[in-house]
């Protein structure tokens, strides 16, 4: 936990001071988090390279945490939350634009990732929908509906919602 606090402070300083003007064909830092069915939490950080007409490629790293009720106390305790099942991985997603508005656009998400659950190599195919809203100085906020089909993991399907920000690089 001691190393987490300085990292969060650096991220807050970066978010507070990052400026720039982003437009079509730009590169962005993507940071997001979300809840997945059943009892899952996902955190993602990546780089999005936008092409023509808001189509984009995203290269990302992801961490997933699944929790359950503790068998001894019947509640979700720190041990059953943080240490029940964890995965991490890195991957790529293609995001073709399907809808374009004045200050927003929608994309499909088609891709996959490869990683580990700390015991086995696992992989996933990821499909979903993303809607981004453009803000000042090239910032964007987004929400995603995502589904992952996991190969060799405890979960076969993961589905849920995520939110995040995109910062110009």
C-alpha positions in Angstrom: 0.0 0.0 0.0 3.0 2.3 0.6 3.9 2.3 -3.1 0.3 2.8 -4.2 0.0 6.3 -2.6 2.9 7.9 -4.5 1.6 6.4 -7.8 -1.8 7.8 -7.3 -0.3 11.2 -6.5 1.7 11.1 -9.7 -1.4 10.1 -11.7 -3.4 13.0 -10.2 -0.6 15.5 -11.0 -0.5 14.2 -14.6 -4.3 14.5 -15.0 -4.3 17.9 -13.5 -1.6 19.4 -15.7 -2.0 17.5 -19.0 -3.0 19.8 -21.8 -3.1 19.7 -25.5 -5.4 19.8 -28.5 -6.4 16.4 -29.9 -8.3 15.8 -33.0 -8.7 13.1 -35.7 -5.6 10.9 -36.1 -4.2 11.5 -32.6 -2.8 9.4 -29.9 -4.3 9.2 -26.4 -3.6 7.6 -23.1 -6.7 5.6 -22.0 -7.4 4.9 -18.4 -10.6 3.0 -17.3 -12.3 0.8 -14.8 -15.5 -1.2 -14.5 -17.5 -3.9 -12.9 -18.1 -7.2 -14.6 -20.6 -10.0 -13.9 -20.2 -11.9 -11.6 -18.3 -10.1 -8.8 -15.5 -8.8 -11.0 -13.6 -5.6 -11.2 -11.5 -4.6 -14.2 -8.8 -1.9 -14.6 -7.3 -1.0 -17.9 -4.6 1.4 -19.1 -3.6 1.7 -22.7 -2.6 3.8 -25.7 -5.2 4.6 -28.4 -4.0 5.5 -31.9 -6.8 7.1 -33.9 -7.0 6.8 -37.7 -9.2 8.3 -40.3 -12.9 8.7 -39.5 -12.4 8.0 -35.7 -11.4 4.3 -36.3 -8.7 3.4 -33.8 -6.3 0.8 -32.5 -5.9 0.4 -28.8 -2.9 -1.3 -27.1 -3.7 -2.0 -23.5 -2.8 -3.7 -20.2 -5.5 -5.0 -18.0 -5.9 -6.3 -14.5 -9.0 -8.2 -13.3 -10.0 -9.1 -9.7 -12.8 -11.4 -8.8 -14.1 -11.6 -5.2 -16.4 -14.0 -3.3 -17.9 -14.3 0.2 -15.5 -15.6 2.8 -16.5 -19.2 3.8 -15.5 -18.6 7.4 -17.3 -15.3 8.1 -20.0 -15.2 5.4 -19.0 -11.7 4.3 -16.6 -10.2 1.7 -13.5 -9.7 3.8 -10.1 -8.3 2.6 -8.7 -11.8 2.0 -11.6 -13.0 -0.1 -11.7 -9.7 -2.0 -8.1 -9.2 -2.9 -6.9 -12.8 -3.1 -9.7 -15.0 -4.5 -8.9 -14.8 -8.2 -6.7 -12.3 -10.1 -5.6 -12.0 -13.7 -3.5 -9.6 -15.8 -2.7 -9.3 -19.4 -1.9 -7.2 -22.4 -3.7 -7.0 -25.8 -4.9 -5.1 -28.8 -8.4 -4.0 -29.9 -9.6 -2.5 -33.2 -12.3 0.1 -32.8 -14.2 0.9 -36.0 -16.5 4.0 -35.7 -20.2 3.1 -36.2 -21.8 6.5 -35.3 -20.5 10.0 -35.4 -22.0 13.2 -33.8 -20.9 16.7 -33.2 -19.1 16.0 -29.9 -19.3 12.3 -29.6 -18.8 9.0 -31.5 -19.5 5.3 -31.0 -17.2 2.4 -31.8 -17.3 -1.4 -31.8 -14.5 -3.1 -29.9 -13.0 -6.2 -31.5 -9.8 -7.7 -30.1 -8.1 -10.0 -27.7 -5.5 -10.2 -24.9 -3.0 -12.7 -23.5 -1.9 -12.9 -19.9 -1.8 -15.0 -16.7 -3.8 -15.8 -13.6 -0.5 -16.3 -11.7 -0.7 -20.0 -12.3 -1.6 -20.5 -16.0 -1.4 -18.7 -19.3 -4.8 -17.5 -20.2 -6.2 -15.5 -23.1 -9.5 -13.8 -24.1 -11.4 -12.6 -27.1 -13.0 -9.2 -26.3 -16.1 -7.7 -28.0 -18.0 -4.7 -27.1 -19.3 -1.2 -27.7 -17.7 2.1 -26.7 -19.2 5.6 -26.7 -16.8 8.6 -26.3 -17.6 12.2 -25.5 -15.2 15.0 -26.6 -14.3 17.6 -24.0 -12.0 20.7 -24.0 -8.3 20.4 -24.7 -8.7 17.0 -26.5 -9.8 15.1 -23.4 -12.5 12.5 -23.8 -14.7 10.5 -21.4 -16.1 7.2 -22.4 -18.3 4.3 -21.3 -18.1 0.7 -22.6 -20.3 -2.3 -22.6 -17.8 -5.2 -22.9 -17.8 -8.9 -23.1 -14.8 -11.2 -22.9 -14.6 -14.9 -23.7 -11.8 -16.3 -21.6 -9.7 -19.3 -22.6 -8.2 -21.3 -19.7 -9.5 -19.0 -16.9 -11.9 -19.6 -14.1 -14.5 -17.5 -15.9 -15.6 -18.5 -19.4 -17.6 -15.2 -19.9 -17.0 -11.8 -18.4 -19.5 -9.1 -19.2 -20.1 -5.6 -17.8 -19.7 -1.9 -18.0 -16.6 0.3 -17.7 -16.0 4.1 -17.7 -12.8 6.1 -18.2 -10.9 9.0 -19.7 -8.7 9.5 -22.7 -5.9 12.1 -22.5 -4.0 13.5 -25.4 -0.4 12.5 -25.7 
